[in-house]
Amino acid sequence: MLPWRAKFPAVEVVPHVASGRAAPVLLAACRDAGLLVVGRRSRRSPMLLGPVVHAALHHANRPVSVVPQG
């Protein structure tokens, strides 16, 4: 995370740790966000999006950006 903070100092990053099932925790955490950014593995698989990304796209009340692993 530190290299990204150094590269984009104007972007506010607020680390947050929570326990529970990933999709509900993520959706609850993004309630006050302007944008939800989620990562996606770039593996070759018939399932292009995992269940957490799928839940975010269908249930987030904010815009969602899906970023493939670099």
Buried (B, 14 or more C-beta within 10 A) or exposed (E): EEEEEEEEEEEEEEEEEEEEEBBEBBBEEBEEEEEBEBBBEEEEEEEBBBEBBBBBEEEBEBEBEBEEEE
